[in-house]
Amino acid sequence: MDNSNFAFGKINYILLVVGMLIVVSGFILMSGDGTTEEAFNPEIFSNTRIKVAPMTCLFGFIFVVAAVVWKPGHREIRYFESAEPKEEEEA
């Protein structure tokens, strides 16, 4: 299979998955019970929900953008080329 037709390399997909996991973890940190008409929940103003979770999501989105922009290096291309058997020419 010719790997040169793919838009991204293996490292791009790994970085993309890691970035998406960071974003999902940021949204999980933001989740929780809200305030109802009967009771006020002061936990909605905690540092985790107000500061940490949005920064985690922002970091994850930056990571995803970096994964899309990352250009596969020459090492990765050479690895795939060396995996194919080369025929030796006899003189």
C-alpha positions, -999 to +999 in steps of 0.1 A: +000+000+000+013+034-010+014+056+021+023+088+002-014+093-008-025+100+027-030+137+038-015+130+072+012+109+086+010+085+115+023+112+139-005+136+128-032+111+137-016+104+171-014+141+178-050+146+166-064+119+190-044+133+219-057+168+212-093+155+210-089+136+243-076+168+260-106+187+247-130+161+259-114+161+293-118+199+295-155+195+288-158+168+314-142+192+339-168+218+330-197+194+336-216+191+368-248+200+386-262+235+380-282+259+400-320+253+402-348+277+413-350+259+446-313+258+455-282+277+447-251+257+439-220+277+445-199+250+428-208+265+395-182+293+402-154+270+412-119+275+398-121+242+380-151+252+360-142+288+355-105+287+348-090+252+345-115+236+322-116+264+296-078+265+296-077+227+291-101+230+262-081+258+246-049+238+250-066+208+234-078+229+204-043+244+199-030+208+200-055+198+173-045+227+151-009+218+156-016+182+146-033+194+114-005+218+105+024+195+114+042+184+083+055+148+084+092+147+086+117+130+064+123+103+089+087+091+085+090+091+047+123+072+048+108+047+072+081+038+047+105+037+018+129+014+036+100-010+045+096-019+009+121-045-004+146-031-029+157-050-058+195-049-064+207-044-099+235-066-111+261-051-133 
